[in-house]
Amino acid sequence: MGWSVRLRAAGAPLAVRPYRLHFAARMLSWTGSGVSSIGLAFAVLYIGGGPTGLGLVLAAGIAPQILLLLVGGVVADRWSRARVMLWTNAVSALAEAAAAVLLFTGSAQVWHLVAMATVCGAASAFFTPAAGGVVVEVVPAEMRHAANALLKLGQNTVKVAGPALGGVLVAVVGPGWVIGWDALTFAAAALLCARMGLGPARAKIRAGFVADLREGWTDFRSRRWLWVMVLQGSVVVPVWLVGYQILGPVYGERVLGGPELWGVVVSGFTAGLLAGAAVALVWKPRLVGVVVCLSTGCMSLPLAAMGARAPLPVLVSAVVVAGAGLAVSMTAWSGLVQERIPADRLSRVLSWSTLGQLVPVPAGYLAAGPLAGMFGVRRVLAAGAVVVAVAVVVPLLMRQVRALTLAPSPVLPAEELATAPR
């Protein structure tokens, strides 16, 4: 397949109107979230919350997701996913707008921001399964890989510019305006979701909520390859987050010499995310199980580089490779799950998958400080690299994982691309 044909096929999902609206809604939301993460942190600090207050706000955003993800999966499979996305965006917009008003008036307290984070976290528990399943509804099977890759490319692009822009905006106009911008992007995303036209209801008559929940669990549990890979994620995700988000900045301060050089490392990771998403846009791997595992394994490289106190160029190269591997892995994994799981159960299965990887994260955050205090930051990072490497290799010992494949995409002629459903 020539490169011109590959590029046309990569952009084909944007010719489908519901997907185009979905893509625009996600980009708007990511744009707001990219800057608001910085705005929220400084909002807590500006009102005197300190590190403890910020920890409470961050925990308040995660806890509802853990508690409500399974409920969100059932809801997204029962009703219109576009409407679930509409209402969750609208709820988040209201919560963020209320927090912005309190910050503007100087009456915000930490518990106000905790409440806002709780509401947004609860909304995310419903939004995530719905958004994960909507691609199956809006684009044909042969376009799904490109559709997932475009979303990942857009998300990673925002990740590059969002935090830096957020820092500038906080300095120039204050955190209240940044959170207010996030509210506006949520509201605009809700309006776009309302125009997707997927129908008012997709629900089938079911035995009840518990039966739906049980059906999702049965589908998840019956697929050995699925729960084995989720177990892999439940190890890799918290280890990576602890190493990169918590111990990484400490390493940057103590070994690299300050936040400036750690910023170079972070920029390398975001550049890798962009590069990997671009690769995934034009490359659909056949042996997807092997590719997902090996690409995930790249995330051990930065942890090993920090553990070995490697020179800065080596560390930056390692995070670039890790970012690229993560983007390729996530895109290929999304396509695999969408291809293998029936559409009417996809959101519930995705909720079980997400929950499995999310539950260990708070424990990892809590354990990071004590472990670093007992064994030292570099030893913990090196141990994390070993854990990730082992977690990557173990699933590959299973023939079922090694044999996982994606159906090859047909080569679409130019006239077929031009007449894609709109």
N, C-alpha and C positions, 0 to 999 in steps of 0.2 A: 504494500500500500504506500503510495507516494505521500510526501509530507503535505502537499497541498490538500490532498483528500483527507489526511489525518486531521489537519487543522479545521477543515470544514465540518468534519464529523464531530470534532471537539466542541464546536460552537453550536451544533445543531439543536441542543435542548433549548437554547434561548429563542428559537423560533416558535416554541410552544407557549402560548399565552399564559396558562396557569403556572407553568414553571418559571416564566419570566417574572411574574408577579411574586412568586415565592422567593426567587433569587433576590429581587429588589427589596422585599421585606426583610430578609435575613441580613442583607448588606446594611440596611438602615439600622437595624437593631444592633449589629456588631459594631457599627460606627459609634453609636451611643455608648455601648458597654465598654468599648476600647478606651474611651476617655474618662468614663465615670468611675472606673476602678481606681484611678488616681484621685479623682475628685472626692470619692467616698472616704478614702484613707485620710486625706488632708482635712476633710470635713470633721471627722472624728477627732483628729489632733487639734484642730482649731477651737473646738468647743471644750477642750480639756479632757477628752476621754483617755488619751495616752495609749500605750500598747495594749493594756488590758481591755480598754473599751473597743479598740480595733479588733482584738481577738473575739470579743463577744459579738460584734457585728458580722464578722466573717463566719463564725460558727452558726449564727442565726440564719445565714443564707444557705448553709449546707444541710442543717438538720431537717428542715421541711422536705428537702429533696429525698433524703433517705427514708423518711416516714411515708411520703405520698407518691413515690415513683410508681409503685405497683398499681395504686388507684388510678394514676394518670394513664398508665398503659391500658387499663380496661376502658376508661372513658374514651381514649383516642380510637380504640377499636369499635366502640359502640356507636359513636356519633361522628359527625363530619369533622375530619381532622383540621380542615381549614377554619371551621368555627371555633374549635378548641384553641387554635393558634390566635384567632381574632380576640377572643375573650381574655386569654392569658396576657397578650400584649396590652390590652386595654387596662386590665387590673394593675399590671406593672407600671403603666403610664400614670395612673392615678396615684399609686404609692410613691413613685419618684417625684411627681409634681407636689404632693403634700410635703415631702421632705424638703424640696427646694424652697417652698414658701416659708417653712419654719426657719431655714437657714437665712433667707433674705431678711426676715423680720428679727433675726437675732434671738429667737426663742427656742431654737433646737437644743435638745438634750440627747444624751447617748441612747436612752431608751427609745426615743423617736426613731433614730436610725436603725436600732435593733428591730423595731416593729416593721420598718420599711423593708429591711433585708429579709425578714421572715415572710412577708407577703410576696416579695419577688421570688424568694426561694420556693415557696409553695406553688406559685404560678409556673416556675420553671419545671417543676415536677410533672405538670400536665403538658407543658409545651414540648419538652424534649421528646417524649414518645410519639407525639403527634407529628412533629417536624421530621422525625426519623422515618416515619411511614408514608409521608405525603408524596415523596418522589416516585414511589411505586404507582401512585394514582395518576400523576400528571404527565409522565413521559413514558413512551414505549420502552420495552425491555432493552432494545438494542442501544438506547441512548442513556441508560441509567448510569453506566460507568462515567461517561462524560459529564452527566448532571452532577454526580457526587464530586467529581474532580473540580468542576467549576465552583461549587460551593466551598470546597476546601481552599481553593486558590483565593477566592474572595475573602474568606475568613482570615487567612494568613496574611493577606495584604493589609487588612485593617490592623492586625496584630503588630505589624512593623511600625505603622505611623501613629496608632491610637494612643499608647502610653506617653510617647514624647509630646504629642499634641495636647494630651490631657494635662501634663505638667506645665506647659506654657499657659494654657487657659486658666489653670488654678492660680498661677502667679499673676496673670493679667486681670482676670475678672472675678476670681474667687470660686470656691467649690460649689456654691449654690447654683451658679449659672451652668456649671458643667453637669450637675445632676439634673437641672432643668432641661438641658439639651437631651439628655438620655430619655427623659419623659416624653419629649417631642418625638424622638425617633421611635419609641414604643407606640405612640399614638399613630404615627404615619404607617408603621408596619401593620397595625391593626386594620387600617383602612385598606391597605393593599390586600391583606388576607380576605377581607370582605368581598373583594372583586374577583377572587379566584374561581368562583362559580362551580364548586364541586358538589353542590346539592345540599339541602338542609339536613338530611339525615342519611346515614349509611347503615344504620343499625339493623341487625337481624334479631328475630325474636329468640331470646336466650332464656336459660333456666333461672338466671339471676346473677348478681354481682359475684358471689362466691364461686359459682360454677364457672364464670368467665375467668376469674383469677386462677382457679385450679386448672382450667384448660391451657392457659398460658404457661403455667409452671410445668404441666405435663409435656407440652411441646418443647419447652426449653430443656427439660431433664432428659427427654428421649433422644436428643441429638448429642451424642457423646462428644463429637468434635466441637460443638458449640460451648458446652460447659467446661470442657478442658481448656479452651482458649480464653474463656472468661476467667477461669482460675489463674491462668497465666497473667491476665491483666490485673487481677486482684493483688498480685505480687509486684508486678512491674510498676503499676501506676503509683502506689504510695511510696515505693522506694525512690522512684524518679522525682516525685514532687518534693519529698524530704531533701533529696540531694541537691536539686536544682533551685527550689524556691526558698529553702530555709538554710541549709548548710552551704550552698553555693555563695550567697552574699557574704557569709562569715568567712569563707575561704578567700573571697575577693578582698575583704578588708584586711585579713591577717597575712595572706601570702602575696596577693597581687599588688597590694599597696593602697587600695581604696576603691570607691564606687566607680570611678571613671573607667578603670580597666575592666571591672566586672561588667560595666555597660557595653564594652566591646564584645565580651563573651555573649551577652544577651542578644546583641545585634547579630552575631554570627548564627545563633540558634534561629532567630526569626528569618534570616536570609536563607537558611537551610529549609525552613518550612515552606517558603515561597518556591524555592527550587524544586523541592519534592512534589509540591502540588502541580507545578508546571510539567514535570515528568509524568505524573499520573494522568494528566490531561490527555497525553498522546500515547501512553503505554498502558495496555490492559494485560496484566500478567496472566499466564495460563495456569501455572501451578501456584494458586493463590495462597494455599496454606503455608508452603515453604517461604514464599515472598513475605507474607505477614510476619512470620516468626523471625526471619533473618533481618527484616527491616526494623522490627521492634528491638532486636538485639543491638542495633546501632546505639541505642540509648545507654548502653553500658560504657561506651567509649569516653564521654566526658567525665563520668564518675571515676573511671580508671585513671584518666589523665590528671584529675585533681588529686586523687589518692597517691599518684606517683610524683606529684609536684612537677609535672611536665612544663616545658617552656610555653609562654603565652601563645605563640603561633600554633603549637601542637594542640593546645586546649581549644582554641578557636576553630581549628580544622575539625576537631572531634565534635563540637557542638553543631557545626554546619552539617556534618554527616548525620548526626542524630536527628536534627530537624528534618532533613530530607527523608530519612528513613521513617520517621513518625508520620509524615504527610502521606507517603506512599502506602504505608501500612494501613492507616485509617481509611483511605479511599478504597483500597482493595477490599478491606473488611466490610465496609458498608455495602459494596456491590455484592459480595458473597452472601451476606445475611438477607439482603433484599431478594436475591435470586432463589435462595433455599427455603425461606419461610413464607408460608401462605399469607397473602396480603391482609386477610381478615384477622390474623393473629400477630401480625408483625409488630405492632406497637407494644403489645403485652410482652412478647419475647424480648424486645429491645429494652423494656423497663427492667426485666430481670437481669439482662446483661449489664445495663448501666449500674444497677444497684449493686451487683456483685463486685464491680470495680470501685464503687464509691464508698462502700461501708468501711473498708480498712483505712481510708485516708485520714479521718480524725485521729485514730490511734497512732498512725505514723507521725502526725504533727506533734502529738503529745510526747511521743518517745524520742523525738529527734534531739531535744536539748539534753535530757539525761544521758543518752548514749554518747553524745559528743563529749559531755563532761567526763564520763568514765573512761572512754577509749581514745578520745581525740577526734577532731573533725576529719583529718585525712584517713584515719583507719576506718571510720564509719563509711566514708565515701568509697574507699577501696572495697570494703565488704559489700556495699550496695552494688558495685559493679559486678562482683562475683554472683550475687543473688540474681541480678537481672540476666546474666549470661546463662545461669543454670535454668532459670524459669523459661528462657527462650528455647533451650535445647530439649527439655523434657517432652513437650508436645510433639516434637519432630521424631521422637522414638515411636510414635503411634503411626501405623500405616494409614489409618483413616485421615489423619491430619495431613500427612504428606501427599495423599491422593486428592485433596480438595482442589477443585478446578472451577474456573469461571467459563461459562459458555462463550465461545469466540463471537465477537461482534461482526455482523455482516458488513461488507463493504458497501456503503450506500452511494449510489451514483448521484451526480449533482442534481439531476432533476428530482430525485426522491428527497434529497435534503431540502430542496426548494419548496416541496409540497408537504412538508412535515405538518402534523396537526397543529392548529393555531388556536 
